[in-house]
Amino acid sequence: MEYKYIIILIVIILFFIIYLSLKKFDGNISVNEKQFSLDSYESKDGVKAFFFINKDGIIYKYIIYGRTNYSEVGTDIVASAISSLSINTTNSINNFAAVKVDFICKEVNSKPYLECSLKKFNTKQGKYEAVVLIKSLKQGLSDIEKEYGSKYLQVIENKDK
């Protein structure tokens, strides 16, 4: 029982650390030539995890937004899993991979919003590390979607043309 509260506290602290690097955001995401407006998002829609893939097949950006509503705040294991995976991946890329990243972590319309964009690969090894970390995030989130259903989480790919 105490472990649950410790995990929640760690996730909150990690969100706060990332929160310090806020940027302006207009609330619209382009996915597969469609606009996804955060203003029209409803809580019942679950979490959306967008992965942006360039022409070479490299995931260069991800956005994770929304609430799962799987259970009450503080007991929502799906939300905890999503938060842990996404925050850990973002921090790992930022701290361990030789990659320049921009990231935003804040609340938009009272819902969590995390965006991570790879800007510059300093080395081939850094590129490899960042790509592996992001693929691992995508795999973990896809597994959660399969296990709990797209009602709570949808993993969405956007391939550049």
Long-range contacts (C-beta under 8 A, 24 or more apart in sequence): 4-74, 4-75, 7-80, 7-84, 8-74, 8-80, 11-80, 11-83, 11-84, 11-87, 14-83, 14-87, 14-88, 14-91, 15-83, 15-87, 15-105, 15-112, 17-91, 18-87, 18-90, 18-91, 18-103, 18-105, 18-114, 19-105, 19-106, 21-103, 21-104, 21-105, 22-104, 22-105, 22-106, 23-102, 23-104, 25-104, 25-106, 25-108, 25-113, 25-115, 27-108, 27-109, 29-63, 29-65, 30-158, 31-156, 31-158, 32-158, 32-159, 38-65, 38-108, 38-109, 38-111, 38-113, 39-109, 41-65, 41-66, 41-109, 41-111, 43-67, 43-69, 43-111, 44-69, 46-150, 46-151, 46-152, 46-153, 46-154, 47-79, 47-82, 47-152, 47-153, 47-154, 48-153, 48-154, 48-156, 49-82, 49-86, 49-138, 49-141, 49-153, 49-154, 49-155, 49-156, 50-156, 50-158, 51-134, 51-138, 51-155, 51-156, 51-157, 51-158, 52-158, 52-160, 53-157, 53-158, 53-159, 53-160, 54-160, 55-160, 55-161, 58-127, 58-131, 59-131, 59-134, 59-135, 59-138, 60-117, 60-118, 61-115, 61-116, 61-117, 61-118, 62-86, 62-114, 62-115, 62-116, 62-134, 62-137, 62-138, 63-113, 63-114, 63-115, 64-112, 64-113, 64-114, 64-115, 64-141, 65-108, 65-111, 65-112, 65-113, 65-114, 66-111, 66-112, 67-111, 67-112, 68-152, 68-153, 69-152, 70-148, 70-152, 78-144, 78-148, 78-152, 78-153, 81-140, 81-144, 82-141, 82-144, 82-153, 83-112, 85-137, 85-140, 85-141, 85-144, 86-114, 86-137, 86-141, 87-114, 89-116, 89-133, 89-134, 89-136, 89-137, 90-114, 90-116, 92-133, 93-118, 93-129, 93-130, 93-133, 93-134, 96-129, 97-126, 97-129, 97-130, 97-133, 98-122, 98-123, 98-125, 98-126, 98-129, 99-126, 99-127, 99-129, 99-130, 101-130
